[in-house]
Amino acid sequence: MINIVYRVVVKEGQEQTFRELANATLIPEATKMSGCTRFSLFQNIANIREFIFFETWDNKQSIHEYKQRLISLLGKPRSGEEFPEVMNNLIEEDEDLV
């Protein structure tokens, strides 16, 4: 089992767009995946631009398949990036916490 805690800070004014993308695509697609046992998103009420993903996956292959699914739905990533450009365009900074 693999736990992921991932922090993102979205660009100013993009909070609602990011939340909509998460609710419409990121969360539902993750929870459809057979290897996903938990996928939660939290927004910091003290800093509404900050979001924390908490995910539990069965294995690395499940994570890879999820990323590929997002690419098929949302488009290709920029060179050197893992996630679709439409997502990365909303994010100012990110970091893996676990």
PAKEMI-726538 format. One record per atom (N, C-alpha, C): atom name; x, y, z; residue in one letter; residue number from 0. Coordinates in Angstrom, 3 decimals. Layout:
N
NODE; name; xx; yy; zz; resn; resi
NODE; CA; X; Y; Z; A; NUM
...
# end
This chain:
98
NODE; name; xx; yy; zz; resn; resi
NODE; N; 0.827; -1.170; 0.000; M; 0
NODE; CA; 0.000; 0.000; 0.000; M; 0
NODE; C; 0.882; 1.248; 0.000; M; 0
NODE; N; 0.449; 2.247; -0.758; I; 1
NODE; CA; 1.209; 3.488; -0.881; I; 1
NODE; C; 0.316; 4.655; -0.453; I; 1
NODE; N; 0.795; 5.430; 0.513; N; 2
NODE; CA; 0.095; 6.638; 0.936; N; 2
NODE; C; 0.770; 7.845; 0.312; N; 2
NODE; N; -0.041; 8.757; -0.165; I; 3
NODE; CA; 0.464; 9.995; -0.754; I; 3
NODE; C; -0.199; 11.154; -0.032; I; 3
NODE; N; 0.604; 12.091; 0.417; V; 4
NODE; CA; 0.104; 13.356; 0.939; V; 4
NODE; C; 0.774; 14.420; 0.079; V; 4
NODE; N; -0.048; 15.133; -0.670; Y; 5
NODE; CA; 0.442; 16.046; -1.691; Y; 5
NODE; C; -0.184; 17.413; -1.471; Y; 5
NODE; N; 0.649; 18.431; -1.371; R; 6
NODE; CA; 0.199; 19.805; -1.100; R; 6
NODE; C; 0.341; 20.642; -2.365; R; 6
NODE; N; -0.702; 21.386; -2.678; V; 7
NODE; CA; -0.629; 22.336; -3.778; V; 7
NODE; C; -1.125; 23.692; -3.310; V; 7
NODE; N; -0.521; 24.720; -3.854; V; 8
NODE; CA; -1.003; 26.082; -3.677; V; 8
NODE; C; -1.363; 26.557; -5.076; V; 8
NODE; N; -2.630; 26.882; -5.259; V; 9
NODE; CA; -3.079; 27.320; -6.578; V; 9
NODE; C; -2.819; 28.811; -6.745; V; 9
NODE; N; -2.776; 29.219; -7.987; K; 10
NODE; CA; -2.574; 30.632; -8.285; K; 10
NODE; C; -3.747; 31.444; -7.754; K; 10
NODE; N; -3.446; 32.677; -7.377; E; 11
NODE; CA; -4.475; 33.556; -6.822; E; 11
NODE; C; -5.641; 33.673; -7.799; E; 11
NODE; N; -6.847; 33.519; -7.276; G; 12
NODE; CA; -8.044; 33.614; -8.090; G; 12
NODE; C; -8.451; 32.311; -8.773; G; 12
NODE; N; -7.650; 31.259; -8.614; Q; 13
NODE; CA; -7.933; 29.976; -9.271; Q; 13
NODE; C; -8.492; 28.926; -8.317; Q; 13
NODE; N; -8.822; 29.336; -7.097; E; 14
NODE; CA; -9.286; 28.384; -6.092; E; 14
NODE; C; -10.553; 27.645; -6.546; E; 14
NODE; N; -11.537; 28.382; -7.026; Q; 15
NODE; CA; -12.802; 27.769; -7.437; Q; 15
NODE; C; -12.608; 26.879; -8.669; Q; 15
NODE; N; -11.810; 27.317; -9.617; T; 16
NODE; CA; -11.545; 26.509; -10.816; T; 16
NODE; C; -10.864; 25.204; -10.434; T; 16
NODE; N; -9.909; 25.275; -9.516; F; 17
NODE; CA; -9.218; 24.062; -9.076; F; 17
NODE; C; -10.186; 23.134; -8.348; F; 17
NODE; N; -10.993; 23.684; -7.461; R; 18
NODE; CA; -11.977; 22.886; -6.722; R; 18
NODE; C; -12.943; 22.206; -7.699; R; 18
NODE; N; -13.401; 22.930; -8.718; E; 19
NODE; CA; -14.308; 22.359; -9.719; E; 19
NODE; C; -13.637; 21.228; -10.492; E; 19
NODE; N; -12.386; 21.420; -10.875; L; 20
NODE; CA; -11.648; 20.367; -11.577; L; 20
NODE; C; -11.502; 19.139; -10.687; L; 20
NODE; N; -11.198; 19.357; -9.436; A; 21
NODE; CA; -11.054; 18.243; -8.495; A; 21
NODE; C; -12.377; 17.496; -8.331; A; 21
NODE; N; -13.460; 18.230; -8.155; N; 22
NODE; CA; -14.760; 17.595; -7.931; N; 22
NODE; C; -15.332; 16.932; -9.185; N; 22
NODE; N; -15.034; 17.495; -10.342; A; 23
NODE; CA; -15.582; 16.957; -11.583; A; 23
NODE; C; -14.755; 15.817; -12.155; A; 23
NODE; N; -13.431; 15.850; -11.924; T; 24
NODE; CA; -12.559; 14.881; -12.596; T; 24
NODE; C; -11.594; 14.164; -11.659; T; 24
NODE; N; -10.782; 14.893; -10.926; L; 25
NODE; CA; -9.706; 14.263; -10.153; L; 25
NODE; C; -10.230; 13.249; -9.151; L; 25
NODE; N; -11.195; 13.647; -8.342; I; 26
NODE; CA; -11.725; 12.764; -7.297; I; 26
NODE; C; -12.548; 11.621; -7.892; I; 26
NODE; N; -13.525; 11.907; -8.777; P; 27
NODE; CA; -14.325; 10.798; -9.314; P; 27
NODE; C; -13.508; 9.769; -10.097; P; 27
NODE; N; -12.538; 10.240; -10.851; E; 28
NODE; CA; -11.725; 9.300; -11.633; E; 28
NODE; C; -10.850; 8.441; -10.728; E; 28
NODE; N; -10.311; 9.029; -9.673; A; 29
NODE; CA; -9.494; 8.254; -8.734; A; 29
NODE; C; -10.330; 7.180; -8.062; A; 29
NODE; N; -11.514; 7.563; -7.612; T; 30
NODE; CA; -12.331; 6.599; -6.869; T; 30
NODE; C; -12.899; 5.496; -7.755; T; 30
NODE; N; -12.878; 5.685; -9.072; K; 31
NODE; CA; -13.272; 4.627; -10.016; K; 31
NODE; C; -12.174; 3.575; -10.171; K; 31
NODE; N; -10.939; 3.961; -9.891; M; 32
NODE; CA; -9.797; 3.077; -10.122; M; 32
NODE; C; -9.796; 1.951; -9.083; M; 32
NODE; N; -9.568; 0.732; -9.559; S; 33
NODE; CA; -9.599; -0.418; -8.648; S; 33
NODE; C; -8.491; -0.359; -7.598; S; 33
NODE; N; -7.385; 0.301; -7.886; G; 34
NODE; CA; -6.274; 0.350; -6.946; G; 34
NODE; C; -6.312; 1.486; -5.953; G; 34
NODE; N; -7.354; 2.319; -6.013; C; 35
NODE; CA; -7.472; 3.460; -5.101; C; 35
NODE; C; -8.368; 3.079; -3.934; C; 35
NODE; N; -7.826; 3.147; -2.730; T; 36
NODE; CA; -8.637; 2.832; -1.563; T; 36
NODE; C; -9.032; 4.089; -0.774; T; 36
NODE; N; -8.378; 5.203; -1.062; R; 37
NODE; CA; -8.737; 6.480; -0.427; R; 37
NODE; C; -8.246; 7.608; -1.318; R; 37
NODE; N; -9.095; 8.612; -1.475; F; 38
NODE; CA; -8.700; 9.805; -2.224; F; 38
NODE; C; -9.487; 10.967; -1.654; F; 38
NODE; N; -8.831; 11.771; -0.854; S; 39
NODE; CA; -9.486; 12.893; -0.184; S; 39
NODE; C; -8.767; 14.181; -0.530; S; 39
NODE; N; -9.531; 15.251; -0.587; L; 40
NODE; CA; -8.971; 16.572; -0.844; L; 40
NODE; C; -9.463; 17.511; 0.244; L; 40
NODE; N; -8.529; 18.251; 0.822; F; 41
NODE; CA; -8.850; 19.208; 1.882; F; 41
NODE; C; -8.363; 20.587; 1.458; F; 41
NODE; N; -9.165; 21.606; 1.770; Q; 42
NODE; CA; -8.770; 22.982; 1.504; Q; 42
NODE; C; -8.515; 23.667; 2.837; Q; 42
NODE; N; -7.406; 24.352; 2.939; N; 43
NODE; CA; -7.026; 25.062; 4.151; N; 43
NODE; C; -7.914; 26.297; 4.320; N; 43
NODE; N; -8.667; 26.360; 5.399; I; 44
NODE; CA; -9.562; 27.510; 5.596; I; 44
NODE; C; -8.799; 28.788; 5.941; I; 44
NODE; N; -7.575; 28.654; 6.444; A; 45
NODE; CA; -6.753; 29.830; 6.760; A; 45
NODE; C; -6.029; 30.362; 5.518; A; 45
NODE; N; -5.848; 29.514; 4.514; N; 46
NODE; CA; -5.232; 29.900; 3.248; N; 46
NODE; C; -5.981; 29.158; 2.151; N; 46
NODE; N; -7.002; 29.786; 1.592; I; 47
NODE; CA; -7.884; 29.088; 0.650; I; 47
NODE; C; -7.193; 28.671; -0.643; I; 47
NODE; N; -5.983; 29.142; -0.860; R; 48
NODE; CA; -5.224; 28.740; -2.047; R; 48
NODE; C; -4.509; 27.398; -1.835; R; 48
NODE; N; -4.463; 26.917; -0.605; E; 49
NODE; CA; -3.733; 25.688; -0.279; E; 49
NODE; C; -4.690; 24.494; -0.184; E; 49
NODE; N; -4.315; 23.421; -0.886; F; 50
NODE; CA; -5.079; 22.173; -0.879; F; 50
NODE; C; -4.145; 21.027; -0.527; F; 50
NODE; N; -4.672; 20.033; 0.167; I; 51
NODE; CA; -3.917; 18.832; 0.517; I; 51
NODE; C; -4.680; 17.615; -0.004; I; 51
NODE; N; -3.989; 16.798; -0.785; F; 52
NODE; CA; -4.528; 15.521; -1.219; F; 52
NODE; C; -4.021; 14.444; -0.269; F; 52
NODE; N; -4.900; 13.565; 0.138; F; 53
NODE; CA; -4.504; 12.392; 0.922; F; 53
NODE; C; -5.034; 11.180; 0.169; F; 53
NODE; N; -4.102; 10.344; -0.300; E; 54
NODE; CA; -4.469; 9.230; -1.159; E; 54
NODE; C; -3.842; 7.939; -0.644; E; 54
NODE; N; -4.530; 6.838; -0.854; T; 55
NODE; CA; -3.985; 5.515; -0.583; T; 55
NODE; C; -4.224; 4.665; -1.823; T; 55
NODE; N; -3.148; 4.081; -2.314; W; 56
NODE; CA; -3.169; 3.262; -3.526; W; 56
NODE; C; -2.597; 1.888; -3.220; W; 56
NODE; N; -3.054; 0.895; -3.952; D; 57
NODE; CA; -2.560; -0.476; -3.769; D; 57
NODE; C; -1.099; -0.631; -4.174; D; 57
NODE; N; -0.700; 0.052; -5.268; N; 58
NODE; CA; 0.656; -0.114; -5.802; N; 58
NODE; C; 0.977; 1.010; -6.788; N; 58
NODE; N; 2.228; 1.039; -7.238; K; 59
NODE; CA; 2.671; 2.078; -8.174; K; 59
NODE; C; 1.943; 1.994; -9.502; K; 59
NODE; N; 1.616; 0.793; -9.926; Q; 60
NODE; CA; 0.906; 0.619; -11.198; Q; 60
NODE; C; -0.458; 1.317; -11.158; Q; 60
NODE; N; -1.136; 1.232; -10.052; S; 61
NODE; CA; -2.436; 1.905; -9.906; S; 61
NODE; C; -2.288; 3.420; -10.046; S; 61
NODE; N; -1.243; 3.967; -9.462; I; 62
NODE; CA; -0.982; 5.409; -9.562; I; 62
NODE; C; -0.690; 5.782; -11.008; I; 62
NODE; N; 0.133; 4.983; -11.661; H; 63
NODE; CA; 0.467; 5.222; -13.068; H; 63
NODE; C; -0.794; 5.201; -13.937; H; 63
NODE; N; -1.654; 4.231; -13.718; E; 64
NODE; CA; -2.889; 4.122; -14.497; E; 64
NODE; C; -3.799; 5.336; -14.261; E; 64
NODE; N; -3.829; 5.827; -13.048; Y; 65
NODE; CA; -4.622; 7.018; -12.747; Y; 65
NODE; C; -4.070; 8.230; -13.492; Y; 65
NODE; N; -2.774; 8.422; -13.463; K; 66
NODE; CA; -2.170; 9.549; -14.179; K; 66
NODE; C; -2.449; 9.451; -15.673; K; 66
NODE; N; -2.365; 8.247; -16.220; Q; 67
NODE; CA; -2.654; 8.054; -17.638; Q; 67
NODE; C; -4.120; 8.361; -17.948; Q; 67
NODE; N; -4.992; 8.000; -17.043; R; 68
NODE; CA; -6.416; 8.296; -17.218; R; 68
NODE; C; -6.640; 9.803; -17.244; R; 68
NODE; N; -5.989; 10.537; -16.355; L; 69
NODE; CA; -6.125; 11.992; -16.350; L; 69
NODE; C; -5.608; 12.599; -17.649; L; 69
NODE; N; -4.502; 12.085; -18.140; I; 70
NODE; CA; -3.949; 12.582; -19.402; I; 70
NODE; C; -4.927; 12.322; -20.546; I; 70
NODE; N; -5.548; 11.152; -20.559; S; 71
NODE; CA; -6.506; 10.855; -21.630; S; 71
NODE; C; -7.737; 11.764; -21.556; S; 71
NODE; N; -8.114; 12.191; -20.364; L; 72
NODE; CA; -9.284; 13.051; -20.196; L; 72
NODE; C; -8.978; 14.543; -20.342; L; 72
NODE; N; -7.829; 14.964; -19.837; L; 73
NODE; CA; -7.538; 16.392; -19.718; L; 73
NODE; C; -6.456; 16.899; -20.664; L; 73
NODE; N; -5.746; 16.000; -21.306; G; 74
NODE; CA; -4.687; 16.417; -22.224; G; 74
NODE; C; -3.301; 16.135; -21.678; G; 74
NODE; N; -2.348; 16.322; -22.533; K; 75
NODE; CA; -0.955; 15.978; -22.218; K; 75
NODE; C; -0.327; 16.960; -21.236; K; 75
NODE; N; 0.680; 16.462; -20.515; P; 76
NODE; CA; 1.433; 17.351; -19.621; P; 76
NODE; C; 2.505; 18.119; -20.396; P; 76
NODE; N; 3.001; 19.157; -19.787; R; 77
NODE; CA; 4.172; 19.856; -20.315; R; 77
NODE; C; 5.373; 18.935; -20.208; R; 77
NODE; N; 6.367; 19.203; -20.971; S; 78
NODE; CA; 7.606; 18.421; -20.924; S; 78
NODE; C; 8.157; 18.426; -19.498; S; 78
NODE; N; 8.464; 17.247; -18.980; G; 79
NODE; CA; 9.026; 17.112; -17.643; G; 79
NODE; C; 7.990; 17.060; -16.530; G; 79
NODE; N; 6.712; 17.178; -16.872; E; 80
NODE; CA; 5.639; 17.144; -15.874; E; 80
NODE; C; 4.900; 15.808; -15.945; E; 80
NODE; N; 4.219; 15.450; -14.859; E; 81
NODE; CA; 3.469; 14.198; -14.800; E; 81
NODE; C; 1.987; 14.372; -15.072; E; 81
NODE; N; 1.454; 15.530; -14.721; F; 82
NODE; CA; 0.019; 15.757; -14.812; F; 82
NODE; C; -0.314; 16.672; -15.977; F; 82
NODE; N; -1.545; 16.604; -16.468; P; 83
NODE; CA; -1.947; 17.434; -17.606; P; 83
NODE; C; -1.692; 18.923; -17.384; P; 83
NODE; N; -1.383; 19.585; -18.478; E; 84
NODE; CA; -1.060; 21.007; -18.431; E; 84
NODE; C; -2.199; 21.828; -17.841; E; 84
NODE; N; -3.452; 21.446; -18.122; V; 85
NODE; CA; -4.604; 22.184; -17.595; V; 85
NODE; C; -4.569; 22.222; -16.070; V; 85
NODE; N; -4.071; 21.172; -15.438; M; 86
NODE; CA; -3.926; 21.163; -13.978; M; 86
NODE; C; -2.754; 22.035; -13.554; M; 86
NODE; N; -1.618; 21.809; -14.203; N; 87
NODE; CA; -0.406; 22.537; -13.823; N; 87
NODE; C; -0.546; 24.045; -14.013; N; 87
NODE; N; -1.377; 24.466; -14.956; N; 88
NODE; CA; -1.582; 25.904; -15.175; N; 88
NODE; C; -2.270; 26.582; -13.992; N; 88
NODE; N; -2.942; 25.805; -13.163; L; 89
NODE; CA; -3.639; 26.362; -12.001; L; 89
NODE; C; -2.763; 26.408; -10.754; L; 89
NODE; N; -1.651; 25.689; -10.768; I; 90
NODE; CA; -0.843; 25.498; -9.563; I; 90
NODE; C; 0.362; 26.418; -9.545; I; 90
NODE; N; 0.526; 27.118; -8.425; E; 91
NODE; CA; 1.688; 27.986; -8.231; E; 91
NODE; C; 2.857; 27.221; -7.634; E; 91
NODE; N; 2.563; 26.342; -6.675; E; 92
NODE; CA; 3.617; 25.519; -6.075; E; 92
NODE; C; 3.013; 24.202; -5.592; E; 92
NODE; N; 3.864; 23.202; -5.487; D; 93
NODE; CA; 3.407; 21.896; -5.010; D; 93
NODE; C; 4.560; 21.167; -4.360; D; 93
NODE; N; 4.197; 20.204; -3.508; E; 94
NODE; CA; 5.222; 19.390; -2.871; E; 94
NODE; C; 4.603; 18.109; -2.327; E; 94
NODE; N; 5.387; 17.047; -2.375; D; 95
NODE; CA; 5.004; 15.796; -1.744; D; 95
NODE; C; 5.355; 15.906; -0.269; D; 95
NODE; N; 4.389; 15.641; 0.596; L; 96
NODE; CA; 4.640; 15.717; 2.030; L; 96
NODE; C; 4.987; 14.342; 2.595; L; 96
NODE; N; 4.546; 13.296; 1.929; V; 97
NODE; CA; 4.878; 11.922; 2.347; V; 97
NODE; C; 5.204; 11.137; 1.104; V; 97
# end
